[in-house]
Amino acid sequence: MSGPYLQELTLQLAIGASQLDSSLRTRHAQWLTEQQRQDGGFAGREGESDPYYTAFALRALWILDALDAEIGGKAAVFLRQRLTRKESIIDLISLIFASAIVELAVGEVVIPDEDNNWRQNVSSLLGTLRTDDGGFAKTPEGRAGSTYQTFLSILCYQLIEIPVPDIDRVETFLDSQLQAEGGYLEIRAAKRPGVNPTAAAIGSLKALGKLDPATQTNTAAFLSEMQSDEGGFTANTRIPFADLLSSFTGLLTLADLDSVSEVNTEAIRRYALSMQSPEGGFVGFTLDQTADVEYSFYGLATLALCQLCR
């Protein structure tokens, strides 16, 4: 049970991460391991374990080749307990992906292949998020599609091995989000395009097998202009500082568009290294003080990508 796009990306990041300095890998792997809770899950900066942060922690450990049978087994127990709960769509997608990771990494089966009812229920839920514009909304009540939610929904269909319905309408929706300067909007009412919705749009096209980099030169130019003096990428033109999420998604998307040469990858690498917390883990941006598992994934993934782009 695995989704081609996410599996391919995670394996690619693992290859890049294997080339990182061994002391860096060990320090962050140890920090991530220490974040696992008694229930087998991982949490954010506050609150209880949840599938969202658990998926990020497992991805980070996996690309570091540090996801062993003990960590994976405990995580599988946590994930199985969440299968019967009513989850938010983000947590549901995280649950499916985290389950795929522990199955691929250590052979722990969370969602049995024969459990077609669960898959069909997920597919039905995704169907309730479909909007008239061809995209997917964050909730069943949403009227307009979200570029990011559309990307997540496509990945979710891949993970449960059910074809995305009506791909042509998804393409039409994504086209409607594209702005003249090359970036994509998150929602129709948004004032300006951003790095992360642009990455979601390009990721959606790639996952659907519909990406033609030759037609996306404006998008590559838009993304390259988002690299800041800090070295990382800013989320959009109004935000004055870089962050690790935008730095990872921006660089990944430029790689997908065969346009990495348009940015300074060494400056991105230095920026990502500067986001390390002394005791392990990564913070999200310069003014941030607290490491967490989500930004630790983005930090490690950014460094892995920089290795692959050399």
C-alpha positions in Angstrom: 0.0 0.0 0.0 1.9 3.0 -1.2 1.4 6.0 -3.4 3.7 6.4 -6.4 4.3 10.2 -5.9 5.0 10.1 -2.2 6.9 6.9 -2.3 9.1 8.1 -5.1 9.7 11.4 -3.4 10.6 9.9 0.0 13.0 7.4 -1.6 14.6 10.2 -3.5 15.0 12.2 -0.3 16.5 9.1 1.4 19.2 9.0 -1.3 20.0 12.6 -0.7 20.0 12.3 3.0 22.4 9.3 2.9 25.0 11.8 1.5 24.8 14.1 4.5 27.4 14.3 7.3 27.0 11.3 9.6 27.2 13.3 12.8 24.3 15.5 11.5 22.3 12.5 10.6 22.9 10.8 14.0 22.1 14.0 16.0 18.7 14.5 14.3 17.8 10.8 14.3 18.4 10.7 18.1 16.4 13.8 18.7 13.5 12.5 16.5 13.5 9.1 18.3 13.3 10.9 21.7 10.1 12.7 20.5 8.1 9.5 20.3 5.4 9.4 22.9 4.4 6.5 25.2 1.4 5.8 22.9 3.7 5.3 19.9 2.7 8.5 18.2 4.4 11.9 17.9 3.0 15.4 18.8 3.4 19.0 17.8 4.7 21.6 20.2 1.6 21.2 22.4 -1.2 18.7 22.7 -1.4 14.9 22.3 0.0 12.6 19.6 -1.7 12.9 16.3 -1.4 11.3 12.8 -0.2 14.6 11.2 3.0 14.9 13.3 3.5 11.2 13.5 3.7 11.1 9.7 6.3 13.8 9.6 8.4 12.2 12.3 8.3 8.8 10.5 9.2 10.3 7.2 12.1 12.1 8.7 13.3 9.0 10.5 12.9 7.0 7.3 14.9 9.3 5.1 17.7 9.1 7.8 17.5 5.3 7.7 16.7 5.4 11.4 13.1 4.0 11.4 13.7 0.6 13.1 11.3 -2.2 14.1 10.9 -0.9 17.6 9.9 2.7 16.6 7.8 1.4 13.7 6.1 -1.2 15.8 5.1 1.4 18.5 3.9 3.8 15.8 1.8 1.1 14.2 0.0 0.5 17.5 -0.8 4.2 17.7 -2.0 4.3 14.0 -4.2 1.2 14.4 -6.0 2.8 17.3 -6.8 5.9 15.1 -8.4 3.9 12.3 -11.8 3.9 13.9 -11.8 7.6 14.8 -13.4 10.3 12.8 -10.4 12.3 11.7 -10.0 15.6 9.9 -9.0 15.2 6.3 -5.4 16.3 7.0 -5.1 13.7 9.8 -6.8 11.0 7.6 -4.3 11.6 4.8 -1.4 11.6 7.4 -2.7 8.4 8.9 -2.8 6.7 5.5 0.7 7.9 4.6 2.2 7.0 8.0 0.7 3.6 7.7 2.3 3.2 4.3 5.7 4.2 5.8 5.7 1.7 8.6 4.6 -1.0 6.2 7.4 -0.2 3.7 10.0 0.4 6.3 9.5 -2.4 8.9 6.7 -4.5 7.5 4.0 -3.4 10.0 0.6 -3.7 8.4 -1.8 -1.1 9.7 -4.4 -1.1 7.0 -4.9 -4.6 5.6 -5.1 -4.9 1.8 -8.3 -6.8 2.1 -10.0 -4.0 4.1 -11.9 -2.6 1.1 -14.6 -1.0 3.2 -12.1 1.4 4.9 -10.7 2.4 1.5 -14.2 2.9 0.0 -15.2 5.1 3.0 -12.1 7.2 2.5 -12.9 7.5 -1.2 -16.5 8.5 -0.4 -15.2 11.2 2.0 -12.9 12.6 -0.6 -15.9 12.7 -3.0 -17.7 15.0 -0.5 -14.9 17.5 -0.8 -15.1 17.9 -4.6 -16.2 21.4 -5.7 -18.0 22.6 -8.8 -14.7 24.2 -10.0 -13.1 20.7 -10.3 -10.9 21.0 -7.2 -11.3 19.8 -3.6 -12.2 21.9 -0.6 -10.9 21.6 3.0 -14.4 20.6 4.3 -17.6 19.2 2.7 -19.2 22.7 3.2 -16.5 24.4 1.1 -17.7 26.0 -2.1 -14.4 26.7 -3.8 -11.5 24.4 -4.4 -8.2 24.7 -2.5 -5.0 24.0 -4.4 -3.3 22.4 -1.4 -6.3 20.3 -0.5 -6.6 19.2 -4.2 -2.9 18.0 -4.0 -3.6 16.1 -0.7 -6.7 14.5 -2.1 -4.8 13.3 -5.2 -2.1 11.8 -3.0 -4.8 10.2 -0.8 -6.4 8.5 -3.8 -3.0 7.2 -4.8 -2.3 5.8 -1.3 -5.6 3.9 -1.2 -5.0 2.8 -4.8 -8.3 4.2 -6.2 -8.1 6.3 -9.4 -8.7 10.1 -9.1 -12.1 10.7 -10.6 -12.4 13.1 -13.5 -8.8 14.2 -13.9 -9.7 16.7 -16.7 -11.7 18.8 -14.2 -8.7 18.8 -11.8 -6.5 20.1 -14.6 -9.1 22.8 -15.4 -9.2 23.8 -11.7 -5.4 24.1 -11.5 -5.3 26.1 -14.7 -7.8 28.5 -13.1 -5.5 29.1 -10.1 -2.5 30.0 -12.3 -1.7 33.7 -12.3 0.1 35.8 -15.1 3.4 36.0 -13.1 3.6 32.2 -13.0 2.5 31.4 -9.4 -0.7 29.7 -8.3 -3.3 30.8 -5.8 -4.4 28.7 -2.8 -8.0 29.7 -3.2 -9.8 31.7 -5.8 -10.3 34.7 -3.4 -6.6 34.9 -2.5 -4.9 38.2 -3.2 -1.6 36.8 -4.5 0.1 33.5 -5.4 2.5 31.8 -3.0 5.3 29.3 -3.1 3.3 26.5 -1.3 0.2 26.6 -3.4 2.4 26.7 -6.5 4.3 23.6 -5.3 0.9 21.9 -4.6 -0.3 22.7 -8.1 2.9 21.4 -9.8 3.0 18.4 -7.4 -0.6 17.6 -8.4 0.2 17.7 -12.1 3.3 15.5 -11.6 1.3 13.0 -9.5 -1.3 12.8 -12.3 1.3 12.4 -15.0 0.3 15.7 -16.5 3.4 17.9 -15.9 5.2 19.4 -18.8 8.1 21.5 -17.5 8.5 23.2 -20.9 5.1 25.0 -20.4 6.0 26.1 -16.9 8.8 28.6 -17.5 6.9 31.4 -15.9 6.3 29.3 -12.8 10.0 28.5 -12.5 10.8 32.2 -12.8 8.1 33.1 -10.1 9.7 30.6 -7.7 13.2 31.7 -8.3 12.3 35.2 -7.4 11.1 34.0 -3.9 14.7 33.2 -2.8 15.5 35.8 -0.1 18.8 37.3 1.1 18.7 34.7 3.9 19.1 32.0 1.3 15.8 30.3 1.8 12.4 31.0 0.1 9.7 33.3 1.4 6.1 32.1 1.3 5.0 35.0 -0.8 6.0 38.5 -1.9 4.5 40.1 1.3 6.3 38.0 3.8 9.8 39.5 4.6 11.5 36.3 6.0 12.3 32.8 4.6 11.0 29.6 6.2 11.9 25.9 5.9 8.6 24.8 4.5 8.7 27.2 1.6 12.4 26.5 1.0 11.7 22.8 0.7 8.6 23.1 -1.5 10.2 25.8 -3.7 13.4 23.9 -4.3 11.5 20.6 -4.9 9.2 22.3 -7.4 12.1 23.9 -9.3 13.7 20.4 -9.4 10.4 19.0 -10.9 10.5 21.9 -13.5 14.2 21.2 -14.4 15.0 24.7 -13.2 17.2 24.3 -10.1 19.9 26.3 -11.9 17.8 29.4 -11.5 18.5 29.6 -7.7 21.6 29.4 -5.5 21.3 25.9 -3.9 24.4 26.5 -1.7 22.6 29.5 -0.1 19.6 27.3 0.5 21.8 24.6 2.1 23.4 27.2 4.4 20.0 28.5 5.3 18.7 25.1 6.2 21.8 24.3 8.3 21.3 27.6 10.2 17.8 26.4 11.2 19.2 23.5 13.3 18.5 23.6 17.0 21.7 22.9 19.1 20.1 19.9 20.8 18.7 18.4 17.6 15.8 19.0 15.4 15.0 22.2 13.3 13.1 25.4 13.8 10.9 26.8 11.1 12.3 30.3 10.5 14.9 32.7 12.0 12.7 34.1 14.8 11.5 30.6 15.8 12.9 29.2 19.1 11.4 25.7 19.3 12.3 22.7 17.2 9.5 20.4 16.1 9.1 17.2 14.1 7.4 18.9 11.1 10.1 21.5 10.5 12.7 18.8 11.3 11.4 16.9 8.3 11.5 20.0 6.1 15.0 20.8 7.3 16.4 17.4 6.5 14.4 17.1 3.3 15.8 20.5 2.1 19.4 19.4 2.9 18.8 16.1 1.1 17.5 17.9 -2.0 20.5 20.2 -2.0 22.7 17.2 -2.1 20.8 15.8 -5.0 21.0 19.1 -6.9 24.8 19.4 -6.7 
